[in-house]
Amino acid sequence: MAKYLILKHYRGNPEPVVDVPPMDQWPPAAVDAHIQWMVDFARRLEESGEFVSHQALSPEGAFVRYGGDGRPPVTDGPFAETKDLVAGWMIIDVDSYERAVEIAGAYSAAPGPDGEPIHEWLELRPFMGSPTTVEA
């Protein structure tokens, strides 16, 4: 088994297939349906033994670094304009890279504000040290 991280980004993905407004512009019922779809998706992976963890993240945040001996950490941000802002993640534990791609592809079909799949680009990355057959 190999662990993979499926990352959802607020921005910075390849050009979208479907033009979907930011989630803060969706009707509340559409947001609830989207989140419930993802919870149900995770539950199915839990039943197959492939689910490890998932979490959505707030767009707020800050960069933090070591400030030096006896000094407080240094913070800067948030950088809402950054293309690398992560919206959330799912960790899966699967038998093959192909299965990880299959799961990530299915996960990208979460419904948008109109209830149709959004075909969201997701980043799929193996955990370091995990055996993988990724072919670039």
VMD Tcl script that builds the backbone (N, CA, C; Angstrom):
set m [mol new atoms 408]
animate dup $m
set s [atomselect $m all]
$s set {name element resname resid chain x y z} {
  {N N MET 1 A 0.845 -1.186 0.000}
  {CA C MET 1 A 0.000 0.000 0.000}
  {C C MET 1 A 0.886 1.245 0.000}
  {N N ALA 2 A 0.421 2.271 -0.658}
  {CA C ALA 2 A 1.148 3.533 -0.732}
  {C C ALA 2 A 0.194 4.677 -0.419}
  {N N LYS 3 A 0.689 5.642 0.324}
  {CA C LYS 3 A -0.138 6.789 0.694}
  {C C LYS 3 A 0.067 7.917 -0.313}
  {N N TYR 4 A -1.053 8.561 -0.632}
  {CA C TYR 4 A -1.063 9.706 -1.534}
  {C C TYR 4 A -1.851 10.831 -0.899}
  {N N LEU 5 A -1.451 12.037 -1.236}
  {CA C LEU 5 A -2.141 13.236 -0.798}
  {C C LEU 5 A -2.852 13.828 -2.015}
  {N N ILE 6 A -4.155 14.033 -1.890}
  {CA C ILE 6 A -4.931 14.714 -2.918}
  {C C ILE 6 A -5.168 16.123 -2.395}
  {N N LEU 7 A -4.624 17.113 -3.107}
  {CA C LEU 7 A -4.731 18.507 -2.668}
  {C C LEU 7 A -5.753 19.261 -3.496}
  {N N LYS 8 A -6.610 19.995 -2.793}
  {CA C LYS 8 A -7.550 20.915 -3.435}
  {C C LYS 8 A -6.979 22.313 -3.253}
  {N N HIS 9 A -6.947 23.089 -4.332}
  {CA C HIS 9 A -6.389 24.435 -4.294}
  {C C HIS 9 A -7.481 25.474 -4.513}
  {N N TYR 10 A -7.333 26.617 -3.852}
  {CA C TYR 10 A -8.235 27.730 -4.119}
  {C C TYR 10 A -7.969 28.298 -5.505}
  {N N ARG 11 A -6.714 28.332 -5.902}
  {CA C ARG 11 A -6.325 28.846 -7.209}
  {C C ARG 11 A -4.960 28.269 -7.551}
  {N N GLY 12 A -4.534 28.476 -8.778}
  {CA C GLY 12 A -3.222 27.993 -9.185}
  {C C GLY 12 A -3.275 26.683 -9.938}
  {N N ASN 13 A -4.474 26.161 -10.173}
  {CA C ASN 13 A -4.628 24.916 -10.927}
  {C C ASN 13 A -4.495 25.200 -12.419}
  {N N PRO 14 A -4.402 24.136 -13.235}
  {CA C PRO 14 A -4.509 24.356 -14.680}
  {C C PRO 14 A -5.864 25.010 -15.008}
  {N N GLU 15 A -5.997 25.490 -16.217}
  {CA C GLU 15 A -7.233 26.144 -16.667}
  {C C GLU 15 A -8.438 25.250 -16.369}
  {N N PRO 16 A -9.472 25.794 -15.703}
  {CA C PRO 16 A -10.622 24.954 -15.346}
  {C C PRO 16 A -11.395 24.474 -16.570}
  {N N VAL 17 A -11.984 23.290 -16.447}
  {CA C VAL 17 A -12.826 22.722 -17.495}
  {C C VAL 17 A -14.206 23.366 -17.426}
  {N N VAL 18 A -14.672 23.602 -16.204}
  {CA C VAL 18 A -15.973 24.225 -15.965}
  {C C VAL 18 A -15.719 25.512 -15.191}
  {N N ASP 19 A -16.308 26.612 -15.633}
  {CA C ASP 19 A -16.133 27.886 -14.946}
  {C C ASP 19 A -17.053 27.915 -13.726}
  {N N VAL 20 A -16.472 27.755 -12.551}
  {CA C VAL 20 A -17.234 27.702 -11.308}
  {C C VAL 20 A -16.857 28.903 -10.451}
  {N N PRO 21 A -17.843 29.654 -9.981}
  {CA C PRO 21 A -17.511 30.787 -9.110}
  {C C PRO 21 A -16.928 30.299 -7.788}
  {N N PRO 22 A -16.205 31.163 -7.075}
  {CA C PRO 22 A -15.692 30.780 -5.761}
  {C C PRO 22 A -16.841 30.329 -4.850}
  {N N MET 23 A -16.536 29.385 -3.969}
  {CA C MET 23 A -17.565 28.795 -3.125}
  {C C MET 23 A -18.279 29.818 -2.243}
  {N N ASP 24 A -17.601 30.912 -1.884}
  {CA C ASP 24 A -18.280 31.907 -1.047}
  {C C ASP 24 A -19.381 32.651 -1.814}
  {N N GLN 25 A -19.500 32.380 -3.110}
  {CA C GLN 25 A -20.568 32.962 -3.920}
  {C C GLN 25 A -21.675 31.961 -4.234}
  {N N TRP 26 A -21.562 30.734 -3.735}
  {CA C TRP 26 A -22.571 29.710 -3.974}
  {C C TRP 26 A -23.729 29.891 -2.995}
  {N N PRO 27 A -24.914 29.444 -3.375}
  {CA C PRO 27 A -26.017 29.417 -2.402}
  {C C PRO 27 A -25.653 28.454 -1.261}
  {N N PRO 28 A -26.070 28.746 -0.033}
  {CA C PRO 28 A -25.733 27.863 1.094}
  {C C PRO 28 A -26.103 26.396 0.863}
  {N N ALA 29 A -27.222 26.132 0.226}
  {CA C ALA 29 A -27.629 24.745 -0.025}
  {C C ALA 29 A -26.644 24.041 -0.955}
  {N N ALA 30 A -26.076 24.771 -1.920}
  {CA C ALA 30 A -25.099 24.179 -2.828}
  {C C ALA 30 A -23.802 23.863 -2.092}
  {N N VAL 31 A -23.391 24.730 -1.180}
  {CA C VAL 31 A -22.193 24.471 -0.366}
  {C C VAL 31 A -22.425 23.229 0.481}
  {N N ASP 32 A -23.576 23.143 1.114}
  {CA C ASP 32 A -23.904 21.976 1.949}
  {C C ASP 32 A -23.892 20.695 1.120}
  {N N ALA 33 A -24.467 20.744 -0.089}
  {CA C ALA 33 A -24.507 19.560 -0.952}
  {C C ALA 33 A -23.096 19.151 -1.375}
  {N N HIS 34 A -22.251 20.116 -1.685}
  {CA C HIS 34 A -20.866 19.845 -2.077}
  {C C HIS 34 A -20.115 19.157 -0.935}
  {N N ILE 35 A -20.233 19.717 0.250}
  {CA C ILE 35 A -19.535 19.145 1.410}
  {C C ILE 35 A -20.080 17.756 1.738}
  {N N GLN 36 A -21.385 17.586 1.673}
  {CA C GLN 36 A -21.972 16.268 1.956}
  {C C GLN 36 A -21.498 15.236 0.942}
  {N N TRP 37 A -21.370 15.642 -0.324}
  {CA C TRP 37 A -20.880 14.738 -1.362}
  {C C TRP 37 A -19.470 14.266 -1.005}
  {N N MET 38 A -18.625 15.184 -0.554}
  {CA C MET 38 A -17.250 14.818 -0.197}
  {C C MET 38 A -17.210 13.916 1.041}
  {N N VAL 39 A -18.071 14.175 2.003}
  {CA C VAL 39 A -18.157 13.315 3.193}
  {C C VAL 39 A -18.581 11.904 2.779}
  {N N ASP 40 A -19.583 11.821 1.909}
  {CA C ASP 40 A -20.046 10.514 1.430}
  {C C ASP 40 A -18.958 9.798 0.637}
  {N N PHE 41 A -18.214 10.543 -0.165}
  {CA C PHE 41 A -17.106 9.973 -0.936}
  {C C PHE 41 A -16.072 9.374 0.015}
  {N N ALA 42 A -15.712 10.125 1.047}
  {CA C ALA 42 A -14.739 9.641 2.036}
  {C C ALA 42 A -15.266 8.398 2.747}
  {N N ARG 43 A -16.556 8.377 3.031}
  {CA C ARG 43 A -17.154 7.218 3.707}
  {C C ARG 43 A -17.022 5.959 2.847}
  {N N ARG 44 A -17.220 6.102 1.535}
  {CA C ARG 44 A -17.071 4.940 0.649}
  {C C ARG 44 A -15.621 4.448 0.641}
  {N N LEU 45 A -14.665 5.374 0.663}
  {CA C LEU 45 A -13.254 4.975 0.708}
  {C C LEU 45 A -12.912 4.339 2.059}
  {N N GLU 46 A -13.567 4.806 3.098}
  {CA C GLU 46 A -13.374 4.203 4.424}
  {C C GLU 46 A -13.809 2.736 4.399}
  {N N GLU 47 A -14.933 2.489 3.751}
  {CA C GLU 47 A -15.452 1.115 3.654}
  {C C GLU 47 A -14.515 0.206 2.867}
  {N N SER 48 A -13.793 0.758 1.877}
  {CA C SER 48 A -12.870 -0.052 1.082}
  {C C SER 48 A -11.486 -0.143 1.731}
  {N N GLY 49 A -11.283 0.589 2.850}
  {CA C GLY 49 A -9.997 0.568 3.537}
  {C C GLY 49 A -8.952 1.478 2.919}
  {N N GLU 50 A -9.365 2.386 2.031}
  {CA C GLU 50 A -8.410 3.252 1.335}
  {C C GLU 50 A -8.358 4.675 1.898}
  {N N PHE 51 A -9.227 5.002 2.807}
  {CA C PHE 51 A -9.298 6.354 3.366}
  {C C PHE 51 A -8.400 6.477 4.583}
  {N N VAL 52 A -7.666 7.586 4.664}
  {CA C VAL 52 A -6.840 7.871 5.830}
  {C C VAL 52 A -7.363 9.109 6.548}
  {N N SER 53 A -7.519 10.224 5.826}
  {CA C SER 53 A -7.907 11.478 6.461}
  {C C SER 53 A -8.336 12.483 5.400}
  {N N HIS 54 A -9.137 13.466 5.802}
  {CA C HIS 54 A -9.422 14.602 4.927}
  {C C HIS 54 A -9.785 15.807 5.780}
  {N N GLN 55 A -9.569 16.984 5.205}
  {CA C GLN 55 A -9.858 18.215 5.936}
  {C C GLN 55 A -9.952 19.367 4.960}
  {N N ALA 56 A -10.913 20.243 5.174}
  {CA C ALA 56 A -10.999 21.497 4.430}
  {C C ALA 56 A -10.272 22.567 5.240}
  {N N LEU 57 A -9.738 23.550 4.545}
  {CA C LEU 57 A -9.003 24.621 5.209}
  {C C LEU 57 A -9.641 25.966 4.904}
  {N N SER 58 A -9.506 26.885 5.825}
  {CA C SER 58 A -9.947 28.261 5.644}
  {C C SER 58 A -8.962 28.980 4.734}
  {N N PRO 59 A -9.409 29.980 3.966}
  {CA C PRO 59 A -8.462 30.719 3.132}
  {C C PRO 59 A -7.528 31.633 3.936}
  {N N GLU 60 A -7.837 31.877 5.205}
  {CA C GLU 60 A -6.964 32.722 6.025}
  {C C GLU 60 A -5.759 31.925 6.508}
  {N N GLY 61 A -4.675 32.618 6.796}
  {CA C GLY 61 A -3.487 31.953 7.316}
  {C C GLY 61 A -2.311 32.891 7.313}
  {N N ALA 62 A -1.163 32.396 7.694}
  {CA C ALA 62 A 0.044 33.204 7.733}
  {C C ALA 62 A 1.247 32.302 7.524}
  {N N PHE 63 A 2.329 32.877 7.002}
  {CA C PHE 63 A 3.601 32.185 6.965}
  {C C PHE 63 A 4.292 32.423 8.300}
  {N N VAL 64 A 4.942 31.402 8.828}
  {CA C VAL 64 A 5.625 31.490 10.122}
  {C C VAL 64 A 7.018 30.899 9.953}
  {N N ARG 65 A 7.998 31.535 10.609}
  {CA C ARG 65 A 9.352 30.971 10.591}
  {C C ARG 65 A 10.008 31.214 11.936}
  {N N TYR 66 A 11.077 30.496 12.192}
  {CA C TYR 66 A 11.888 30.622 13.387}
  {C C TYR 66 A 12.459 32.024 13.454}
  {N N GLY 67 A 12.340 32.685 14.612}
  {CA C GLY 67 A 12.815 34.052 14.770}
  {C C GLY 67 A 14.210 34.169 15.355}
  {N N GLY 68 A 14.790 33.064 15.793}
  {CA C GLY 68 A 16.127 33.095 16.393}
  {C C GLY 68 A 16.043 32.751 17.870}
  {N N ASP 69 A 17.188 32.413 18.465}
  {CA C ASP 69 A 17.229 32.022 19.871}
  {C C ASP 69 A 16.650 33.115 20.758}
  {N N GLY 70 A 15.704 32.737 21.591}
  {CA C GLY 70 A 15.116 33.660 22.554}
  {C C GLY 70 A 14.193 34.701 21.930}
  {N N ARG 71 A 13.900 34.569 20.666}
  {CA C ARG 71 A 13.020 35.524 20.000}
  {C C ARG 71 A 11.754 34.808 19.542}
  {N N PRO 72 A 10.651 35.540 19.448}
  {CA C PRO 72 A 9.406 34.898 19.027}
  {C C PRO 72 A 9.447 34.536 17.543}
  {N N PRO 73 A 8.599 33.604 17.132}
  {CA C PRO 73 A 8.505 33.290 15.701}
  {C C PRO 73 A 8.106 34.534 14.916}
  {N N VAL 74 A 8.522 34.590 13.686}
  {CA C VAL 74 A 8.185 35.689 12.789}
  {C C VAL 74 A 7.008 35.248 11.930}
  {N N THR 75 A 6.019 36.116 11.797}
  {CA C THR 75 A 4.885 35.803 10.924}
  {C C THR 75 A 4.774 36.856 9.839}
  {N N ASP 76 A 4.210 36.458 8.743}
  {CA C ASP 76 A 3.957 37.359 7.632}
  {C C ASP 76 A 2.758 36.802 6.881}
  {N N GLY 77 A 1.903 37.664 6.393}
  {CA C GLY 77 A 0.750 37.182 5.641}
  {C C GLY 77 A -0.522 37.608 6.324}
  {N N PRO 78 A -1.637 37.070 5.985}
  {CA C PRO 78 A -1.783 35.982 5.002}
  {C C PRO 78 A -1.545 36.465 3.576}
  {N N PHE 79 A -1.226 35.524 2.736}
  {CA C PHE 79 A -0.993 35.817 1.337}
  {C C PHE 79 A -2.144 35.246 0.519}
  {N N ALA 80 A -3.284 35.892 0.568}
  {CA C ALA 80 A -4.454 35.395 -0.150}
  {C C ALA 80 A -4.233 35.353 -1.650}
  {N N GLU 81 A -3.265 36.129 -2.156}
  {CA C GLU 81 A -3.022 36.157 -3.588}
  {C C GLU 81 A -2.151 34.993 -4.072}
  {N N THR 82 A -1.581 34.225 -3.179}
  {CA C THR 82 A -0.673 33.164 -3.590}
  {C C THR 82 A -1.390 32.082 -4.389}
  {N N LYS 83 A -0.733 31.545 -5.406}
  {CA C LYS 83 A -1.331 30.494 -6.222}
  {C C LYS 83 A -1.275 29.149 -5.523}
  {N N ASP 84 A -0.525 29.062 -4.452}
  {CA C ASP 84 A -0.339 27.787 -3.770}
  {C C ASP 84 A -1.244 27.615 -2.562}
  {N N LEU 85 A -2.257 28.431 -2.432}
  {CA C LEU 85 A -3.142 28.369 -1.281}
  {C C LEU 85 A -3.953 27.082 -1.321}
  {N N VAL 86 A -3.784 26.247 -0.348}
  {CA C VAL 86 A -4.439 24.944 -0.304}
  {C C VAL 86 A -5.806 25.067 0.350}
  {N N ALA 87 A -6.826 24.534 -0.307}
  {CA C ALA 87 A -8.196 24.584 0.204}
  {C C ALA 87 A -8.496 23.391 1.104}
  {N N GLY 88 A -7.846 22.283 0.869}
  {CA C GLY 88 A -8.099 21.093 1.675}
  {C C GLY 88 A -7.340 19.913 1.109}
  {N N TRP 89 A -7.490 18.786 1.775}
  {CA C TRP 89 A -6.782 17.601 1.321}
  {C C TRP 89 A -7.522 16.341 1.709}
  {N N MET 90 A -7.122 15.267 1.049}
  {CA C MET 90 A -7.544 13.922 1.412}
  {C C MET 90 A -6.306 13.048 1.315}
  {N N ILE 91 A -6.116 12.198 2.293}
  {CA C ILE 91 A -5.024 11.230 2.265}
  {C C ILE 91 A -5.649 9.865 2.028}
  {N N ILE 92 A -5.086 9.168 1.055}
  {CA C ILE 92 A -5.566 7.825 0.742}
  {C C ILE 92 A -4.400 6.850 0.834}
  {N N ASP 93 A -4.711 5.580 1.032}
  {CA C ASP 93 A -3.720 4.514 1.116}
  {C C ASP 93 A -4.188 3.426 0.165}
  {N N VAL 94 A -3.509 3.306 -0.966}
  {CA C VAL 94 A -3.991 2.447 -2.046}
  {C C VAL 94 A -2.917 1.477 -2.523}
  {N N ASP 95 A -3.335 0.523 -3.333}
  {CA C ASP 95 A -2.425 -0.500 -3.839}
  {C C ASP 95 A -1.551 -0.040 -4.993}
  {N N SER 96 A -1.975 1.009 -5.709}
  {CA C SER 96 A -1.212 1.404 -6.891}
  {C C SER 96 A -1.424 2.875 -7.225}
  {N N TYR 97 A -0.506 3.402 -8.016}
  {CA C TYR 97 A -0.633 4.763 -8.527}
  {C C TYR 97 A -1.908 4.882 -9.364}
  {N N GLU 98 A -2.171 3.866 -10.158}
  {CA C GLU 98 A -3.368 3.889 -11.007}
  {C C GLU 98 A -4.636 4.033 -10.171}
  {N N ARG 99 A -4.695 3.339 -9.032}
  {CA C ARG 99 A -5.864 3.463 -8.154}
  {C C ARG 99 A -5.934 4.865 -7.559}
  {N N ALA 100 A -4.794 5.445 -7.206}
  {CA C ALA 100 A -4.776 6.815 -6.682}
  {C C ALA 100 A -5.314 7.789 -7.722}
  {N N VAL 101 A -4.913 7.625 -8.975}
  {CA C VAL 101 A -5.408 8.482 -10.059}
  {C C VAL 101 A -6.911 8.291 -10.228}
  {N N GLU 102 A -7.366 7.053 -10.170}
  {CA C GLU 102 A -8.800 6.760 -10.290}
  {C C GLU 102 A -9.598 7.462 -9.189}
  {N N ILE 103 A -9.122 7.389 -7.961}
  {CA C ILE 103 A -9.821 8.030 -6.840}
  {C C ILE 103 A -9.802 9.547 -6.993}
  {N N ALA 104 A -8.652 10.115 -7.326}
  {CA C ALA 104 A -8.565 11.570 -7.490}
  {C C ALA 104 A -9.480 12.038 -8.614}
  {N N GLY 105 A -9.545 11.289 -9.705}
  {CA C GLY 105 A -10.444 11.646 -10.803}
  {C C GLY 105 A -11.898 11.634 -10.376}
  {N N ALA 106 A -12.273 10.617 -9.618}
  {CA C ALA 106 A -13.654 10.543 -9.125}
  {C C ALA 106 A -13.934 11.673 -8.135}
  {N N TYR 107 A -12.947 12.005 -7.315}
  {CA C TYR 107 A -13.110 13.063 -6.310}
  {C C TYR 107 A -13.313 14.428 -6.966}
  {N N SER 108 A -12.771 14.612 -8.163}
  {CA C SER 108 A -12.902 15.892 -8.856}
  {C C SER 108 A -14.305 16.115 -9.416}
  {N N ALA 109 A -15.173 15.127 -9.272}
  {CA C ALA 109 A -16.547 15.240 -9.766}
  {C C ALA 109 A -17.506 15.785 -8.712}
  {N N ALA 110 A -16.978 16.331 -7.631}
  {CA C ALA 110 A -17.854 16.933 -6.609}
  {C C ALA 110 A -18.765 17.962 -7.287}
  {N N PRO 111 A -19.991 18.094 -6.798}
  {CA C PRO 111 A -20.933 19.009 -7.455}
  {C C PRO 111 A -20.621 20.470 -7.195}
  {N N GLY 112 A -20.912 21.280 -8.198}
  {CA C GLY 112 A -20.774 22.727 -8.092}
  {C C GLY 112 A -22.089 23.357 -7.679}
  {N N PRO 113 A -22.204 24.668 -7.842}
  {CA C PRO 113 A -23.390 25.378 -7.375}
  {C C PRO 113 A -24.673 24.958 -8.092}
  {N N ASP 114 A -24.541 24.397 -9.311}
  {CA C ASP 114 A -25.718 23.953 -10.052}
  {C C ASP 114 A -25.985 22.461 -9.873}
  {N N GLY 115 A -25.180 21.799 -9.028}
  {CA C GLY 115 A -25.346 20.370 -8.785}
  {C C GLY 115 A -24.620 19.481 -9.772}
  {N N GLU 116 A -24.021 20.077 -10.794}
  {CA C GLU 116 A -23.278 19.308 -11.802}
  {C C GLU 116 A -21.817 19.156 -11.371}
  {N N PRO 117 A -21.128 18.072 -11.811}
  {CA C PRO 117 A -19.714 17.899 -11.458}
  {C C PRO 117 A -18.881 19.096 -11.898}
  {N N ILE 118 A -17.939 19.506 -11.040}
  {CA C ILE 118 A -17.125 20.670 -11.376}
  {C C ILE 118 A -15.832 20.307 -12.112}
  {N N HIS 119 A -15.499 19.037 -12.208}
  {CA C HIS 119 A -14.295 18.606 -12.928}
  {C C HIS 119 A -13.071 19.379 -12.433}
  {N N GLU 120 A -12.983 19.510 -11.123}
  {CA C GLU 120 A -11.921 20.288 -10.484}
  {C C GLU 120 A -10.567 19.621 -10.668}
  {N N TRP 121 A -9.556 20.422 -11.012}
  {CA C TRP 121 A -8.193 19.905 -11.046}
  {C C TRP 121 A -7.731 19.678 -9.609}
  {N N LEU 122 A -7.191 18.511 -9.332}
  {CA C LEU 122 A -6.662 18.181 -8.013}
  {C C LEU 122 A -5.207 17.764 -8.162}
  {N N GLU 123 A -4.408 18.102 -7.188}
  {CA C GLU 123 A -2.999 17.714 -7.193}
  {C C GLU 123 A -2.863 16.386 -6.450}
  {N N LEU 124 A -2.197 15.427 -7.067}
  {CA C LEU 124 A -1.984 14.108 -6.478}
  {C C LEU 124 A -0.495 13.928 -6.245}
  {N N ARG 125 A -0.123 13.691 -4.970}
  {CA C ARG 125 A 1.294 13.548 -4.635}
  {C C ARG 125 A 1.498 12.355 -3.715}
  {N N PRO 126 A 2.494 11.526 -4.026}
  {CA C PRO 126 A 2.802 10.413 -3.131}
  {C C PRO 126 A 3.539 10.930 -1.895}
  {N N PHE 127 A 3.362 10.240 -0.790}
  {CA C PHE 127 A 4.137 10.560 0.405}
  {C C PHE 127 A 5.575 10.131 0.152}
  {N N MET 128 A 6.517 10.915 0.651}
  {CA C MET 128 A 7.923 10.555 0.516}
  {C C MET 128 A 8.174 9.225 1.209}
  {N N GLY 129 A 8.901 8.368 0.529}
  {CA C GLY 129 A 9.206 7.068 1.101}
  {C C GLY 129 A 8.150 6.021 0.805}
  {N N SER 130 A 7.015 6.434 0.252}
  {CA C SER 130 A 5.989 5.468 -0.128}
  {C C SER 130 A 6.380 4.831 -1.440}
  {N N PRO 131 A 6.240 3.511 -1.530}
  {CA C PRO 131 A 6.530 2.878 -2.820}
  {C C PRO 131 A 5.499 3.376 -3.839}
  {N N THR 132 A 5.966 3.747 -5.016}
  {CA C THR 132 A 5.056 4.263 -6.030}
  {C C THR 132 A 5.555 3.889 -7.424}
  {N N THR 133 A 4.664 3.911 -8.343}
  {CA C THR 133 A 5.013 3.612 -9.738}
  {C C THR 133 A 4.671 4.806 -10.612}
  {N N VAL 134 A 4.842 6.015 -10.072}
  {CA C VAL 134 A 4.522 7.227 -10.833}
  {C C VAL 134 A 5.421 7.296 -12.050}
  {N N GLU 135 A 4.805 7.435 -13.211}
  {CA C GLU 135 A 5.564 7.607 -14.440}
  {C C GLU 135 A 5.269 8.984 -14.982}
  {N N ALA 136 A 6.288 9.811 -15.107}
  {CA C ALA 136 A 6.094 11.183 -15.595}
  {C C ALA 136 A 6.137 11.241 -17.097}
}
mol reanalyze $m
mol bondsrecalc $m
mol representation Tube
mol addrep $m
